[in-house]
């Protein structure tokens, strides 16, 4: 069932974001003979990451504590009134009454560490997979860390600093900042192009206010896509979907781009927006929205926009490796579905409890969604659109990412 968004935040701490998403291959340069491909599941509310098989039955392999330094971080927060205000604001707004300890994660190319963004601690940390200890820590600008993306070679990680309208790009092995760039309001999703030359960032604006009516959309802030050179971190262009939506008569639709995924040739971008039960197809060359797909509504889901958690009616989209199928997480409508990319016809609506992410299994045969309302992840077969398996994970799973661990890895004793 939908959860009503908490309101009445301190003005100093208003407007932080959730969100979404490009599949990654974090160990392309690693010695595959010594590594095991896995899925990392970020359990945002309990500060853990489950490590499960990347395909098949998704069986659990182990678990990592991603907040081993919690006492030190809380001491810092409690000693700083501004940090404490933001910490509590995150808990009472986007956290729905919970702390956000594990938003996004990627393994290093050698499979020895996992890098995690921690919204409530406003940082990125590297956790040693053998010992469970922190290798390095990078405090982001502002007061909240969010979605990340890893470069195709696995050596750089980009993280959104949502309250600072900034993306930091770090060396994944050392945590050293290689560069940064400015974005629109509340940067969210980051995507590296497959050649590693560009980074696309989607800014979603203020998602935790009551001004959700279409006529108040202008209050949500400056929402646009920022495209930067991934070497110089200089802006190449910006894309505002407002005029594209207006051009096709959708003036009442939000232009806050949420999770998005490129076609294999990167000629098309498929993206979700706030409040909408569906997605759009955007042609990169012509700079136009070429198709709109509206997906079914759940009769039990209210159309009242203020009941949609962080404005995200549908949040999570992925694509099969051959580009023939899309997989969509219908978050507030409590289902996930596979969509034929040519016809845009959806398959069976697979019941799922507040699915908040969609990725692709290691073998490319399944879409894997995180059911944040049921504390499990579910695999859906791309070929049939049918559910194949669900496995339990920790509290409020969100991001699910492919990565690698040592072939003989077991959970750290700590």
N, C-alpha and C positions, 0 to 999 in steps of 0.2 A: 504494500500500500504506500502511497506517497507520504512523505514526511514534510511537515510544515517547516519552512526555513525560520530559524531564530532571527529576531530583529533587534532593534534598539541598541545598536553598537555605539561605543564611544567614538566621537568624530575623529579622534586621532588614529583610530585603528580600523576605519571603515574600508570596505572593498578589497577583499583578497579573493583569489580564484582557486578553482579546482583543476582540473582537467586533463589530454589527451592525446600525441600518439603515432609514432611511426615504428613499424617493426624494425628490429635491429639484428645485426650479426656481429656480436662483440668479440669474436675470436677468430676472425678470418686469417690472421697472420700466425696463429698458434699451431703448435705441433698436434695435429688431430689425433695421432696415435696415443698421446699421453693425456688427452682430455676427453671429457664426456659432455655431450650437449644436454642441456637441461632447460627448464623454464623456471625463472624466478618469479614468485608471486609476492608482491608487496602488500603486507597486511597493515594498512595505514593506522588503524586505531590501537593495535597492540604493539607496534614497533618491532615486528618480526618479518622475516621473509621465508616462505616455504620454498624448498627446492624440490621440484618434481620432474619426472621423466618428461622429455620434450614431445613425445608422441605416444600412440597406443593407449595404454590404460592410465597414463598420467600418474603413476604410482609415486608416493612420497619417498624422497631420498633423504631429506634432512631439513633442518630448520636453523636459521641464523637470527641472533639477537642484533638488531641494527641500532640499538640505543645503549650500548655497553657503558657509555659515558653519561648516562642520564643524570646522575647525581651532580656532576660537575656543571652540566648545562642548566639544570634547574637552579643551582646556586647562583649562576650568572644572571639568570632571568629574575630571580627574586631580589637581587641586589640592584636592579635597574628598573625604575618605575615605568619607563617607556616600553622596554622589552616586555615587562609583565603585562602591560595593557594590551599589546599586540598578541602576546601568547594567549591571553584570555579571550580576545576577540576572535582569534582563529578557532579556539575551542567552541565558542558559542555561535559562530556563524557557519563557515564552510565545514567545520568539524561536526556540526549537528550535535553539539554537546560532548564531543570527544576530542582528544588531542590527535594531531596528524603527525605521525612519526616516520612513515615510510610511503612516500609518494611514488618515486620512480627509481629504477635501478638497472645497472649494466655491469657485466663482468669485464675484467681486464683481458687483454688478448692472451695472456699466459694462463688464465683461469685461476690465478692465485688470490684475487681480491674481487670484491663487489663494491661498486660505487653507488651510493644512495642519496637521494635528495630528501631532506627532512623538513617539511613545512613549518612545524611548530618550533623547531630549533633554528630556523633560518640559515640552514647550512647544507653542505654536501660533504659526506665523509666516505673514506675508503676503508672497508672492513676486511681484514685478513681472513680468508676463508679457512685457514688451518687453525688459527688461534682464537678468532673471534674478536681480536683487538683492533683499535682504530690505527690505521697507517697514517692518514693525514686528514685534516679537516679544513674546509674552506667556508668561512662565513660569507654569505651572499650580501649584496647591497640591500638595504632596507630590512624588512622583518619577516619575509616568507620566501621559501624556496618552493619550486613547483616542478612542472614537467621538464624532462631532459630529452636529449637525443645524442646518439653516439655516431661518430664519423664512420664511413664504410670500412676504414682500416682498423677501427677500434681504438685509436690512440687519443682521440679528443672527445670530450663530452661537453655539451652545451646545456646550461640550466637557466630556466627563467627565474628571475628575482621579481616576484609579482608586484610587490609594493614599491619597487624602485624603477619600474618600467625599463628594465635592463636584462640582457642575456649575457652571462659570463661563459666563456669557452675555456676549459681547463685541460691540462695534460692529465690523462686518466691515470697515469702511473704515479705522478708526483703531486697532483693537485695544484700545480703552478698555473696561474692565469696566463693564457696566451693572448687573450684579447677580450673585448666586450663591445656591445653595441646597444643603442637606444631603440626602443620599440614604442608601440602604442600603449594605451592604458591596460595594465594587468596582462603582461605576456603570459602565454599559456603553452600551447603546443609548439614544439620545435621539430623540424625535419631537415636532415641533410639530404641533398640530392645524391643519387647513387654514384656519381663521379667524384663526390666529395668537394665540389667546387663552390657550392652555395648552401646557405642555411635559410630556411623559410621559418619565420616565427609568426604565430597567430596571437593577436592581442584580443582578449574577450571583454574588456571593460568591467564595469561594476556589476557583479552577478548576485550580490547579497543585499540589494535594496528592495524596497516595496514599489518602486516606480517601474512596474512590469508592463503596464498598458502600452499598446503601440504608440499612442500619442505622446508618451513620456520617454520614448526610446532614446531621444537625444540626450537624456540625463545619464545614460550609461557610460559615456566617455568616448574617447577616441579609439575606435576599434578598426584595425587594419592589419593586413599581412605585410611584414617587413622582410624583404629578401636582401641578404648581404653576401658579399664575397667571403668565402670561408677561409681565406688566407689573410686578407687585409682587414676583415670585419667592417668594411665600408659598405654603406647602403648602396644597393644596385637599383632597387625600385620599391615602391609600395603599391599595394593593391587594396582598394576599398570596395567591398562587395555591396555597399549601399546603392551606388549608381547602377550596378549590374542587376540587382534585385528590382530596383525601380523601373529599369528598362523592360522587364518582363511582367510588369504590373503587380509585383509583390511588395508594395510600399509599406504594408503593415508587418512584414517579416523582419526579424532581427538580422543584423549584419555581423553579429559576433560569431566568427568562425571557430568552431569547437574541434573535436578530432577530425583528422583529414588523412587521406591516403592517395598517393600518386598511382596512375596506371604504370605498368612495367616500362613503357617507353617515356614516361613522364610528360606526355602530351596532355593528359587530363588529370585534374585534381577532383576528388570526390570528398565533399565536406558536409558536416552537420552544422547547424546554427542553433542558438538558444530558442527554446519554446517549440521547436518544430519536430513533428513526428515524421521524419524523412531525411532526405539529403539532396544535394545538388551536384551536378557535373559541370565543371569549369574547364573551358578550353584555354590552355596556357598561351598558345600562339595568337588567338584572336581576342583574348582578354574578355571573354563573354561566358555567361552561364548558358550552357547549351541544353541541359535537361534538368527537370525537377522530378523527384520521386517522393510521393506522399505514401507513407506506410500506414497500416491500419492502426486505429486507436483502440485501446483497451476500454471497454464500456465502464469499467470500475475506476478508471483514471479521470480525475477532475481536469477540466479545461482551464480552471483558475490558475493563471500563470504564477501566482504567489505561492502555490503549493508545490511547484517544481523545484527540486533541490538544486540550488545554485543555478537556476534558470535552464538546466539541462534536461529537456524532455527525453531526447535520445543522445547518448554519449558513448561512442565507441564504434569504430569502423575499420575493417581490414579487408585485404584482397587476396585471393588465391594466387599462388606464384605465377600461374599462366595468364592471369588477368581476366579470367572468364567469370569469376564470381566475386561478389562483395558479401561481407558479413557485417550485420548491423546489430548493435546492442540497443534495444528499445527500452532505455533505462526506466522511465516512469511508467511505461506501459507493460513492464514485466514480461518481456519476451526478447528473444534474439531470433534473427532470421537470415537465411542466405538468399541473396538476390542475384539473378542472372544479369550480368553487366550489359549484354546486348539488348535484351528486351525490357530490363528493369522489372521483371516479374519476380515477386518474392515467393519463396518456398514456404514450407510449414512454419507457423509461428511456434517456436520452441519455448515453453514456459520457463521463465528465469526470474529470480527475485532481485530486482534493481540491478541488472547487469550494467557495469560501469566501464568496461573495457573490452576490446576484441583484438586478438592477435592471431598469428598463424602457427600451427604446430611445426615441430622441426622437420617432419617429413612432408609438410605442405599439403597434407590431405584434409586437415581439419581446421576449423576456426575454434579458438579457445576464448571463452568469455569469463570474466570474473563476476560472480554473483555476490555483490556486496551486501545484499539483504539476507543471504543464506549462508555466508561464509564458506563458499565452495567455488571451484572452477568447473566449467562444463565444456566438453568438446562436442562440436557439431560437424558432421561430415559434409564437406563441400559438395560432394557428388549427389547426395540424397537430400541434404538439408535436415537430416534427422540427428537427434542427440545420440551420442555413442557412449558417453561416460560422464559422471560427475564425481569429483573427489573433494573431501573436506580440507579446508585450509584455515588460516587464522582469522582474526576479527577484522572485518571490512576490507576484503581484498579489492585492490584497484588495478594498478598497472601490472601487467604480465609481460615479461620480456624473455626472449631467447638469450641464452648465454652459455658459458662453459665452466666446469669445475674439473679438478684432477680426476682421472679415471677411477681412483680408489678413494675419492673424497667421502668423508662422513662428517656429521655435524661437529662443530667445535665443542670441546668439553665444557668450556665456560658458558 
